[in-house]
Amino acid sequence: MIECEDNWNCQLESITYTSKDGNVSQLEHVFIRGSKVRFMVIPDMLKNAPMFKRLDARIKGKGSALGVGRGRAVAMRARAQAGGRSGPTGGRGGAPPMRR
């Protein structure tokens, strides 16, 4: 593995590829788009890597890892309940002037 990005885009070298019909090919360089990665086996020595500790904390709910935190979700929920721009405050500039 040459490089693996946080979105799982991977660059690999010296690859042995086996097709569905059993043909084996040797490939010099390969790029795999992260959205196509389904499963990856990594060496045991990476078990204690800092990146995986952050992900483990997020999965267990003990902390936040990379990504959108709770604050944005709370703000979006409050905005939806307010009813958009013409909500209780009357849009961008506050409440409309009162007529007498």
N, C-alpha and C positions, 0 to 999 in steps of 0.2 A: 504494500500500500504506500503510495507516494504521498497522498494527501486525502483527508476527509474533512469536509466543512461541517458547520453546525446544522446545516439542512440536509446532511447525509449525502451530498454530492461527493463522489469518490473518484480518485484517479489511482489506477492500479498499473503495475508493470509485471512482465513475465507471467502471463496468465495461461492456464490450461483450461480451455473451454470444451465442454462436452455437450453436443446438441441433443435434442430429444430422440433422434434416431440413432444415437450412439457414436457419431463421428467425433473424433477428438482433434482439436486444433490448438496450436500454440500462438498466442497473441502477445505482441511486444508491449503495447500501451492500450489501456481501456479507460473510458470515462463512463461512469454510471450516474444517471440523474437520481437525486435523492428520493423523489417520489416513487421510483421504481424499486427501491430497496425494500425487501420483505423480511429478510432474516440475515443476520451477520454473526459469525462466530469470532470472538476476539480472544486473545491469549489471557490466561489466568493472571499474568503479571499486571494487567491493566485493571484488575478488580478494585484496587485502592486508588485509582487515578482521581484527581480532584473533580474533573468534569462529571464522572459518574456519581460522586458523592452529592453534588448539587441536584442531579436528577433524582437520586434516591430520596432526598429530603422532600422534594416536590411531590413525588408519588405517595409518600407516607403522610403528607399533609402537615409536616412539621415546619415548613418554611417555604419561601418562594424561591424558585429557580429563575432561569432566564424566561423572559416573555412578559405578557401583560399581567400586572398585579391586580389586586382586588379593587384599588381605587378607581380605575377606569370603568370597571363593571358597575360599581355603585353610582358613579356619575352618569353613566348611560341610562341606568334604570330610573334615576331621578328625573332626567331630561324627558324620558318617555312618559312618565307620570304627569309631568307639567303640561303636556299637550302641545309641544312644539314651540315655534316662535311666537305664536299668538296665545301663549298660555296665560296664567293668572296675572303676569306683570305687563301684558300688552305688547310683547315683542321686544325689539332691541332697545328701545329708549325708555322702557319702564311703562307705567300706566298711562293711558291716554288722558289728555286734559279734560277736566270736568266742565260740562256746560251748565249754565244757570238760567 
